Amino acid sequence: IFENPKERFDFYKQLGKQINLFSKNMKKTIIIPLLIKECKECTKFAPILIGIIFEASKTLTIEEFTEKVFPEINFLVKINEPPEILFAFLHGIDFLFMNISEQKQVEYILPILNL
């Protein structure tokens, strides 16, 4: 669908600006899973996708985010290339503290802060 990585990156930038136009159900059942899949398949786009995933997840409950979303992207915390992945997590740290259940905060957030 995309001819080159720049087109894909530009698409994700635009998606990030428009993500709130989609319904909660569409974000939860279609968009977030597709973005997670993209992170798993090509980590070079993860820095921009993490922010979009966080933005799309704002309509989810703490339980939904803690149990369904963050465990799927948690593997990215340990990836060093590109280094912007860690910056994306750090940029969203307030969101993570507000949207990860207290029981899981030490397990999920502490590794981000220890890197």
N, C-alpha and C positions, 0 to 999 in steps of 0.2 A: 504494500500500500504506500510506503514511503520510498522515495528514490535514493535518499541519502540520510545520514544521521542528523544533519542540520534540520531537515524537514521534520523529522520525528521530534527533535528537541523543540522546535518552534510550535509544533502541535501541542506538546505537553505544556509549554508556557501559556498558550491560549486556553487550554483546558483548565489550568490552574486558576485563571481569571474568571472562568465561566462555571466552575464546578458547583456553585451554589444555585444555579438555575435548574439543576436536576432534582428530582424528588428524592426523599430519604430512601425509599424502597429501591429506586434505580441505583443510587450510590451504594447501598448496602449489598444488593444482590448481583449487580453487574459491574459497575465501575471500579469499586475497591478491589474485588477479586481479580479483575483484569490488570489493574495497576500493580498488584502484588505479584501476579504472574510475570509481568514485564520486569519487575525488580529481580526476580529469580532467574530469568532468562538472560538479562543484560544489565549487569550492575552499573555500567557507566551512566545509565539514565536514573539510577536510584536517587542521586541528590535532589533532582527536581521532583521525582515521583513521591518521595517521602513527604515533602510538604503538601502535595496534593492529597495524598492518602490521609494525612492529619486533618486537612481542611474538610475533606469529604466525610471524615469520621466524627465531626463535631455534632452531627445529629444522632449519633449512636449513643446508647447507654454506656455507662462505665463498664458494665459486665460484658456487653457486646464487644467493645474495643479491647478489653483485657483478655477475653477468652478467644475471640475470633480473628482480630486484626493484628495486634502487636505480636503474638507468637509467630505469625507468618512472616513478619519483617525483622524479627529480633536477630536473625542470623546476620543481617547487614552490619550490626554493631561491631562484629569481629573482622569485617573486611576493611583493609587499609587502602585499597585502590578502587576508585578515586578517593582521595582524602576528604573530599567535600561531603561524603556520606556522613562522617562524624559531625561535620558542621551542620548538616541538615537536622540530625538528631538533637544537637545542642541548641539549634535555633528553635526547635519545638519542645524544649524541655519543660516549659510551663504547661503546655498542652498535655504532655505526658504525665506530669504530676497531678493534673486535674482529671485525667481520663483513664488512669490505671488504678485499679483497686489498691487500697492501702496494703493489703496482704501481699501483693505482687510488686510493689514499688521497689523494695530492696533488691529483689531478684532481677527485675527488668531495667531499672533506672541506674542503679549503682554501677554496673559495668560501663555504662556510657560515661559516667563522671570519672571513672578510674582510668580511662584511656589517655 
